[in-house]
């Protein structure tokens, strides 16, 4: 499973990263979690507002901090 957090490294992006790591720990799952800060790479996902949340190449969230429950749902769907 590949998860990408898209954003310039702002506190909101850091919070999404933290929540994602927490959810993975709760579910006892391993995943390739990457933080993408390069604006050209972010644009490839057609994300115009950050933070962005991408799992297995699918954009799940743009411009907001998803709840842990939302993140858990997306991860479970992609297993």
N, C-alpha and C positions, 0 to 999 in steps of 0.2 A: 504494500500500500504506500502510495506517495502523496504526501500532503505538502502544499506550498502556502506560505503566508506571504501575501504580496503587500509591500509597503516600504516607505523610506526609512523605517526604523523609529517611528514615532511611538509615544507611549501607548496609543491605541493598538498599534501592531504588536507591540510587546505583550499586551494583555491577551490578544488572540493567541499568540504563541504559548503563553503560560497556561491558558485554559486548555489548549490542545494537548499539551504535555500532561496536564492533570487528568484529562479524560482518558488518554492512552494508558496512564498508570492505573486508573480506576478499573479499566477494562482488561488490564494485564495484556496489552497488545504492543507489538513493536511496529513501527512505521518509519519510513524515510521522511523526516520532517525538515523542510528547507525554508529559509527565510530569503525571499527574493526582493532585493532593493533596487536593482537595475531598472530604470524607468522604461527602457526599450523592451525588456523582457516582460515587465508588467503589462505594457501596451499590447503585447502579443496575445494576451488573454482578454483583450478588449475591456479591461478594468479601468474605469476613469476616476473612481474614488476609492481611496484605501481606508481601512485594510480590506484586502481581498482574501478569500479562503478558497483554495482549489484542492480537490481530492481526486486522485487518479485522472487528472486532466480536465475535470469538470468543475466549473466555477459554481460554488454553492452560496457565496455571500460577497457582497460588494458594499463598501462604505459604512459598515456598521460592525459592532463587536457582537458576534453571535454568542448566545448563552451556552453554557456547558451542555445543556440538554439538546440544543440544536446540533452542536458539534458531535455529541454522542450518537445522535440519530444518523447523521451523515456517515460517520465512521462505521456504524453497524450496517448500514445499507450497502456499503462498499466492500464488506468482508467477503 
